[in-house]
Amino acid sequence: MKLYEYEAKQIFEKFGLTIPKQIAVIETTEELEFSNLNFPIMIKAMVLIGGRGKAGGIKKADNSDEAKQIVSEMLDLTIHGYPIDKLLLEEAVDIASEIYLSVTTDPATFDVVIVTSASGGIDIEEIARTKPEEIWKNSILDNSKILPDLIAQEAVDFLIKKNPDLKAVDDQLKTTICSLFSVFQQVEAKVCEINPLILTKDNKIIAADAKLVLDDNSLYRQAPMLKSISIDPNSKRHDVSEQTQFEALAYKIGFPYLDLLNEPVNFVKEEDKLYVGLVPGGAGYGIFSIDEVVNVGKRYFDGNVIPINFMDSGGGPSLSKVADMFHILMDHPAADLIITSRFGGISSCDIFIQGLIMSLRDRFMKNKRMIPVFGRMVGTDLAAAKAFFERAKRETPEPLKDLHIIIGNQKIMADVIKDGIEYGFKVKKEIKQGGGN
């Protein structure tokens, strides 16, 4: 769960971090008239996505007319395709310098990591890429709830070395670093970030921004804290910048999905490779499917086979949800082939095959893109599934001409995958030569 900036700042303030004076959160220009404004003020777009500053989502207003114009323009703005519904108004502070500070978890080791730089602001990613010596990192190996004094002092010393002006606020810096670490540990966060952490012209350290992402698995424990800032602990909100179009759609429908390709909408396919979408029967088999597609691709196809997604139907998916799973991959511009399976333990093979065929018939009627589907099903309701499948193939052969489902255990899944990949390469070659699909 990602919090809006104003929500994160409320939590930061509870832990002793200094934030700018919060004025209001508004949704219309008219609400400016009811806000007690002492200019200058900052007007900030409240969207769960990064890059607001460069996209025009953070601006300073020096008077009422300017504020009205900015609010009106910003509420009509979209940032990376996402509309702005509400704005934060807060006091503007005089900036002497900007610092970057965060506490997060290393995805490779799961160690807690503190990161800071005296070159904070909107270009911190570029600084990290081109001048890594400007970034200080330290891993906390023992998962301490309180930041060790020695590590906090090392961070302060690094910042002062890079910016001697910070010597005047060394105690404030140390307190801020320790407080942010406490936030991270106490609220069971995945990310705590301040960018920028501002040194003001009158030597104060202020968290001008706030990013806080909570671990969904801990929300029930954090319910009292969330309720104290008027957040329903059962709600789910994610940083949309972390989701692809297809991940967001799957999340909305209600099943786990992960793209393995960056920016799939704009992804440029390599002509000699086959891109395989996966609709497995469970999370464990979803992970296995990725590995097996890669293994078969390396063994028989010179490594030219690329799995494009992870997916999990969950136990007992509805017919419509099964159909939606196939729709997502049929719509995926990278997908050349879908490999699927149903072991039918909790889930019904009958519901699975009906949902799959429903999606293919629907796409055929609407003249939507269709790609080959290879798979196997065995388990619960297999007899009914087999009868439905055979009847459907007789009744509507054209929409199902590229649907190949093995019923029962007469062929292992690795061979089904191999057969599917061979067929996928054949179809891809025919398309390239103008033979069609």
TAWO-V91695 format. One record per backbone hydrogen bond with DSSP energy under -0.5 kcal/mol. NH is the residue of the N-H (numbers start at 1). CO is the residue of the C=O. Records with the same first field share a line. If there is no record, write none. Layout:
NH: CO, CO
This chain:
2: 237
3: 212
8: 4
9: 5
10: 6
11: 7
12: 8
13: 9
14: 10
15: 11, 12
16: 13
17: 12
20: 207
23: 89
24: 89
26: 87
31: 28
32: 29
33: 30
34: 31
35: 32
37: 35
38: 36
39: 37
40: 61
41: 61
42: 90
43: 59
44: 88
45: 57
46: 86
47: 45
49: 47
55: 51
56: 53
57: 52
59: 43
61: 41
67: 63
68: 64
69: 65
70: 66
71: 67
72: 68
73: 69
74: 70
75: 71
76: 72, 73
77: 74
79: 82
80: 78
82: 79
84: 77
85: 83
87: 26
88: 44
89: 24
90: 42, 88
91: 21
92: 40
95: 93
96: 94, 199
97: 199
99: 197
100: 117
101: 194
102: 115
103: 192
104: 113
105: 190
106: 111
110: 106
112: 140
113: 104
114: 138
115: 102
116: 136
117: 100
118: 134
120: 98
124: 121
127: 123
128: 124
129: 125
130: 126
131: 127
134: 131
135: 132
136: 116
138: 114
140: 112
141: 139
143: 140
152: 148
153: 149
154: 150
155: 151
156: 152
157: 153
158: 154
159: 155
160: 156
161: 157
162: 158
163: 159
166: 163
167: 164
168: 165
169: 166
170: 167
173: 169
174: 170
175: 171
176: 172
177: 173
178: 174
179: 175
180: 176
181: 177
182: 178
183: 179
184: 180
185: 181
186: 182
187: 183
188: 185
189: 184
190: 213
191: 213
192: 103
193: 211
194: 101
196: 99
197: 99
198: 196, 206
199: 97
200: 198, 204
201: 94
203: 200
206: 198, 204
207: 18
208: 196, 206
209: 196
211: 193
213: 191
214: 1
215: 188
216: 214
218: 215
219: 216
221: 218
222: 218
223: 220
226: 222
227: 223
228: 224
229: 225, 226
230: 227
231: 226
233: 231
235: 232
240: 48, 238
241: 48
242: 239
243: 240
248: 244
249: 245
250: 246
251: 247
252: 248
253: 249
254: 250
255: 250
256: 312
258: 310
260: 308
261: 308
264: 261
266: 263
267: 264
269: 267
271: 269
273: 270
274: 304
276: 274, 306
277: 275, 337
279: 339
282: 280
286: 282
287: 283
288: 284
289: 285
290: 286
291: 287
292: 288
293: 289
294: 290
295: 291
296: 292
297: 293
298: 294
299: 295
300: 296
301: 296, 297
303: 297
304: 297, 301
306: 274
308: 276
310: 258
312: 256
317: 314
322: 318
323: 319
324: 320
325: 321
326: 322
327: 323
328: 324
329: 325
330: 326
331: 327
332: 328
335: 332
336: 275
337: 275
338: 372
339: 277
340: 374
341: 279
342: 376
349: 380
352: 348
353: 349
354: 350
355: 351
356: 352
357: 353
358: 354
359: 355
360: 356
361: 357
362: 358
363: 359
364: 360
365: 361
366: 362
367: 364
368: 363
372: 336
373: 402
374: 338
375: 404
376: 340
377: 406
378: 342
380: 344
382: 379
385: 381
386: 382
387: 383
388: 384
389: 385
390: 386
391: 387
392: 388
393: 389
394: 390
395: 391
396: 392
400: 396
401: 398
403: 400
404: 373, 402
405: 403
406: 375, 404
408: 377, 406
415: 412
416: 412
417: 413
418: 414
419: 415
420: 416
421: 417
422: 418
423: 419
424: 420
425: 421
426: 422
427: 423
428: 424
429: 425
430: 426
431: 427
432: 428
433: 429
434: 431
435: 430
436: 430
